[in-house]
């Protein structure tokens, strides 16, 4: 990471799925962006009655930040990468479904937390689903995998992504973010396609919240 006096070092990275022109910021500037992201999520999760409007505005802010500081060029995704993304989303959902089954079978004291989590973050109206699939999911991948990951690497970005969900007050959501962040971060690292991470995330949420909700 560049530690100069305000100057920025640019690095262009060509990948199979996306071409990214990454800008290396001074440490203090980049830390400020991460702090802002954490504060936005804290505000979003604290506004339970207005979670969806506030979370949508927060994610739009992070999208604008990522796209204004880093250049993302669209490159057509390969068919193999497409199916890998779909499969990873389905398998990730299967892991969570297995986890819920184990909670029930073993009578673990987590079912109430799971129910509360679904009540807090599950879409309730048509526009919730619209912003989830068109803004929130792509925005999370752009900011945490595409932007933060380009600056710090995948492992730190995964940990920061999971840590940001501490604001929800749900240990289950933090664990979910850690597992999901690992899958999407690793998918992005292996394929070089941010689109693949977005698609996998979309498929996962489609199963989790629309087709086969766990509650």
VOBA-919487 format. One record per residue (C-alpha): residue in one letter; x, y, z. Coordinates in steps of 0.2 Angstrom, whole numbers, plus 5000, padded with zeros to 4 digits. Example, Ala and Ser with C-alpha at 12.3 -4.5 7.8 and 13.67 -1.06 7.14 Angstrom:
<sites>
[site 'A'; [5062; 4978; 5039]]
[site 'S'; [5068; 4995; 5036]]
</sites>
This chain:
<sites>
[site 'X'; [5000; 5000; 5000]]
[site 'X'; [5007; 5017; 4995]]
[site 'X'; [5011; 5028; 5010]]
[site 'X'; [5016; 5044; 5001]]
[site 'X'; [5011; 5062; 5004]]
[site 'X'; [4994; 5062; 4996]]
[site 'X'; [4999; 5055; 4979]]
[site 'X'; [4991; 5039; 4973]]
[site 'X'; [4999; 5024; 4964]]
[site 'X'; [4988; 5016; 4951]]
[site 'X'; [4988; 4998; 4946]]
[site 'X'; [4979; 4991; 4932]]
[site 'X'; [4974; 4972; 4934]]
[site 'X'; [4967; 4963; 4919]]
[site 'X'; [4957; 4947; 4924]]
[site 'X'; [4947; 4934; 4914]]
[site 'X'; [4931; 4941; 4920]]
[site 'X'; [4934; 4959; 4925]]
[site 'X'; [4947; 4972; 4921]]
[site 'X'; [4950; 4983; 4937]]
[site 'X'; [4960; 4998; 4938]]
[site 'X'; [4964; 4998; 4956]]
[site 'X'; [4970; 5014; 4965]]
[site 'X'; [4981; 5012; 4980]]
[site 'X'; [4977; 5025; 4993]]
[site 'X'; [4986; 5032; 5008]]
[site 'X'; [4982; 5021; 5023]]
[site 'X'; [4973; 5034; 5032]]
[site 'X'; [4961; 5038; 5018]]
[site 'X'; [4957; 5020; 5015]]
[site 'X'; [4954; 5016; 5033]]
[site 'X'; [4942; 5031; 5033]]
[site 'X'; [4932; 5023; 5019]]
[site 'X'; [4931; 5007; 5029]]
[site 'X'; [4925; 5016; 5045]]
[site 'X'; [4912; 5025; 5034]]
[site 'X'; [4906; 5008; 5028]]
[site 'X'; [4905; 5001; 5046]]
[site 'X'; [4895; 5017; 5052]]
[site 'X'; [4883; 5015; 5038]]
[site 'X'; [4879; 4997; 5042]]
[site 'X'; [4878; 5002; 5061]]
[site 'X'; [4865; 5015; 5057]]
[site 'X'; [4856; 5003; 5045]]
[site 'X'; [4854; 4989; 5058]]
[site 'X'; [4849; 5001; 5072]]
[site 'X'; [4834; 5007; 5062]]
[site 'X'; [4824; 4992; 5063]]
[site 'X'; [4808; 5001; 5057]]
[site 'X'; [4817; 5008; 5042]]
[site 'X'; [4830; 4995; 5039]]
[site 'X'; [4827; 4993; 5020]]
[site 'X'; [4826; 5012; 5015]]
[site 'X'; [4842; 5016; 5026]]
[site 'X'; [4851; 5000; 5021]]
[site 'X'; [4848; 5004; 5002]]
[site 'X'; [4854; 5022; 5004]]
[site 'X'; [4869; 5015; 5013]]
[site 'X'; [4873; 5003; 5000]]
[site 'X'; [4871; 5016; 4986]]
[site 'X'; [4884; 5026; 4995]]
[site 'X'; [4896; 5012; 4996]]
[site 'X'; [4893; 5008; 4977]]
[site 'X'; [4897; 5026; 4973]]
[site 'X'; [4912; 5026; 4984]]
[site 'X'; [4919; 5010; 4975]]
[site 'X'; [4915; 5016; 4958]]
[site 'X'; [4922; 5033; 4960]]
[site 'X'; [4939; 5027; 4967]]
[site 'X'; [4941; 5012; 4956]]
[site 'X'; [4937; 5007; 4938]]
[site 'X'; [4927; 4992; 4935]]
[site 'X'; [4926; 4986; 4916]]
[site 'X'; [4913; 4974; 4911]]
[site 'X'; [4920; 4958; 4902]]
[site 'X'; [4908; 4944; 4896]]
[site 'X'; [4909; 4930; 4909]]
[site 'X'; [4914; 4913; 4902]]
[site 'X'; [4901; 4899; 4902]]
[site 'X'; [4911; 4888; 4914]]
[site 'X'; [4913; 4903; 4926]]
[site 'X'; [4894; 4906; 4925]]
[site 'X'; [4889; 4888; 4930]]
[site 'X'; [4903; 4888; 4944]]
[site 'X'; [4895; 4904; 4951]]
[site 'X'; [4877; 4896; 4950]]
[site 'X'; [4883; 4880; 4958]]
[site 'X'; [4893; 4889; 4972]]
[site 'X'; [4877; 4898; 4977]]
[site 'X'; [4867; 4883; 4977]]
[site 'X'; [4880; 4873; 4988]]
[site 'X'; [4881; 4888; 5000]]
[site 'X'; [4863; 4888; 5002]]
[site 'X'; [4864; 4869; 5006]]
[site 'X'; [4877; 4872; 5019]]
[site 'X'; [4865; 4884; 5028]]
[site 'X'; [4850; 4873; 5026]]
[site 'X'; [4861; 4859; 5034]]
[site 'X'; [4865; 4871; 5048]]
[site 'X'; [4847; 4875; 5051]]
[site 'X'; [4843; 4856; 5051]]
[site 'X'; [4857; 4853; 5064]]
[site 'X'; [4850; 4867; 5075]]
[site 'X'; [4833; 4859; 5075]]
[site 'X'; [4839; 4841; 5077]]
[site 'X'; [4851; 4845; 5091]]
[site 'X'; [4839; 4857; 5099]]
[site 'X'; [4852; 4871; 5100]]
[site 'X'; [4847; 4887; 5108]]
[site 'X'; [4849; 4896; 5091]]
[site 'X'; [4832; 4894; 5083]]
[site 'X'; [4825; 4910; 5092]]
[site 'X'; [4840; 4920; 5085]]
[site 'X'; [4837; 4913; 5068]]
[site 'X'; [4819; 4918; 5068]]
[site 'X'; [4823; 4935; 5074]]
[site 'X'; [4836; 4937; 5061]]
[site 'X'; [4824; 4932; 5047]]
[site 'X'; [4811; 4944; 5054]]
[site 'X'; [4824; 4958; 5054]]
[site 'X'; [4832; 4957; 5037]]
[site 'X'; [4820; 4947; 5026]]
[site 'X'; [4811; 4956; 5012]]
[site 'X'; [4793; 4960; 5015]]
[site 'X'; [4787; 4969; 5000]]
[site 'X'; [4791; 4969; 4981]]
[site 'X'; [4803; 4984; 4982]]
[site 'X'; [4813; 4976; 4995]]
[site 'X'; [4816; 4961; 4983]]
[site 'X'; [4820; 4974; 4969]]
[site 'X'; [4833; 4983; 4979]]
[site 'X'; [4840; 4967; 4986]]
[site 'X'; [4844; 4960; 4969]]
[site 'X'; [4848; 4976; 4960]]
[site 'X'; [4857; 4986; 4973]]
[site 'X'; [4862; 4978; 4989]]
[site 'X'; [4869; 4961; 4983]]
[site 'X'; [4879; 4969; 4968]]
[site 'X'; [4884; 4983; 4980]]
[site 'X'; [4891; 4972; 4993]]
[site 'X'; [4902; 4963; 4980]]
[site 'X'; [4908; 4979; 4972]]
[site 'X'; [4913; 4986; 4989]]
[site 'X'; [4919; 4972; 4999]]
[site 'X'; [4927; 4960; 4986]]
[site 'X'; [4930; 4972; 4972]]
[site 'X'; [4936; 4988; 4981]]
[site 'X'; [4942; 4982; 4999]]
[site 'X'; [4949; 4966; 4992]]
[site 'X'; [4959; 4975; 4978]]
[site 'X'; [4967; 4986; 4992]]
[site 'X'; [4970; 4973; 5006]]
[site 'X'; [4968; 4956; 4998]]
[site 'X'; [4954; 4943; 5000]]
[site 'X'; [4957; 4937; 5018]]
[site 'X'; [4957; 4954; 5026]]
[site 'X'; [4942; 4959; 5015]]
[site 'X'; [4932; 4944; 5021]]
[site 'X'; [4936; 4947; 5039]]
[site 'X'; [4931; 4966; 5038]]
[site 'X'; [4915; 4960; 5029]]
[site 'X'; [4910; 4949; 5043]]
[site 'X'; [4915; 4961; 5056]]
[site 'X'; [4904; 4974; 5048]]
[site 'X'; [4889; 4963; 5052]]
[site 'X'; [4893; 4964; 5071]]
[site 'X'; [4882; 4979; 5070]]
[site 'X'; [4867; 4968; 5068]]
[site 'X'; [4869; 4961; 5085]]
[site 'X'; [4867; 4943; 5078]]
[site 'X'; [4881; 4931; 5079]]
[site 'X'; [4872; 4920; 5066]]
[site 'X'; [4873; 4934; 5053]]
[site 'X'; [4891; 4937; 5057]]
[site 'X'; [4895; 4918; 5054]]
[site 'X'; [4884; 4919; 5039]]
[site 'X'; [4894; 4934; 5032]]
[site 'X'; [4911; 4925; 5036]]
[site 'X'; [4906; 4909; 5027]]
[site 'X'; [4898; 4918; 5012]]
[site 'X'; [4912; 4931; 5011]]
[site 'X'; [4924; 4917; 5010]]
[site 'X'; [4915; 4908; 4996]]
[site 'X'; [4912; 4924; 4986]]
[site 'X'; [4930; 4930; 4989]]
[site 'X'; [4938; 4913; 4984]]
[site 'X'; [4926; 4913; 4969]]
[site 'X'; [4932; 4930; 4964]]
[site 'X'; [4950; 4925; 4967]]
[site 'X'; [4950; 4909; 4957]]
[site 'X'; [4939; 4916; 4942]]
[site 'X'; [4945; 4934; 4942]]
[site 'X'; [4926; 4938; 4939]]
[site 'X'; [4917; 4950; 4951]]
[site 'X'; [4902; 4946; 4941]]
[site 'X'; [4903; 4928; 4946]]
[site 'X'; [4904; 4933; 4965]]
[site 'X'; [4888; 4944; 4962]]
[site 'X'; [4879; 4929; 4953]]
[site 'X'; [4883; 4917; 4966]]
[site 'X'; [4877; 4929; 4980]]
[site 'X'; [4861; 4932; 4969]]
[site 'X'; [4858; 4913; 4968]]
[site 'X'; [4861; 4910; 4986]]
[site 'X'; [4849; 4924; 4992]]
[site 'X'; [4836; 4918; 4979]]
[site 'X'; [4836; 4901; 4987]]
[site 'X'; [4837; 4908; 5005]]
[site 'X'; [4824; 4921; 5004]]
[site 'X'; [4812; 4917; 4989]]
[site 'X'; [4812; 4899; 4984]]
[site 'X'; [4816; 4889; 5000]]
[site 'X'; [4817; 4900; 5015]]
[site 'X'; [4824; 4891; 5030]]
[site 'X'; [4809; 4898; 5041]]
</sites>
